[in-house]
Amino acid sequence: IGFLSPADAPRLAEAAEARLALAVGAREPSDGSGAPAAKMGQCPNCGAAALTHQEGCDICLNCGYSRCG
C-alpha cells in the first residue's frame, strides 16, 4: 500500500468499503461518529463482505454477483 504500515491496512480497507457503500447509495443511520455506518452483506458467490441492495437486487461489488426478487 505504499507508505502505510501493515497495521494500517485493515483500517484503510474499512474506510474504502464504507466510502464505496456511500458512493453506491447504501446509506445507514449514523453510529454517532459523524459518518454514516455502512452495512454490507456477505456474497454467496465469492464470500466478500461486499453485498449491497440496489433497485430491488442484491449485488456484489466485488465479483458482480446479482440476485433480484
N, C-alpha and C positions, 0 to 999 in steps of 0.2 A: 504494500500500500504506500510505499514511498517513505515519507518522513515519520509516519506513525509507528509506534511500537506495537508488538503483537498484542499487548494488553489493551490497546485502544481499538483493535479490530471489532470486537463484539459490540461496543458502543457505536461505532461507525455503521455497522450493519443494521443495528436497531434504528438509528436515525435515518438511514437511507430507506428502510422499509416503511417507516412512519411517513416520510416525505412522499414516497411513491403512492401510498394509500391516499394521502391528501390530494395528490395530482389526479387520481382517477375518481375522486369523489366519495371515497369510503370514509365519511366523517362520523366520528363517535363523540359523545359528550366529553367535555374536558375533564381530566383527572385532577384538576387543581394546580397543575404545573404551568398553566398558561397556554399549553399547546393541546389540541385535541388528541385524544388517545386513539390510535389506530388498532383495529381488531381484524386480524387476518386468520382465516381457517386453514386447515392442513389439506393440501391437494391429494386426492386419492390416487392420482397417476404418478406424480414424481415425489410426493411426500414433503414438499417445501411448504413452509408457512406463508403462502402467497395466494391463497384462495380468497377472492373477493366476490361480492354480489353486485352485478351491474345489469340494469334493464331486464330483470327477471331471470338472469342466468348466473350460475356460479362460474367464474373464470379464474384460471390460474395465471398469475402474472409472470410465473417462472417458465412454464412449459407450454402454455397456451390451451391446456385442457379446458373444455367448457361443457356444461350441462344446463339445459334450460327446462323450465317447467315447474 
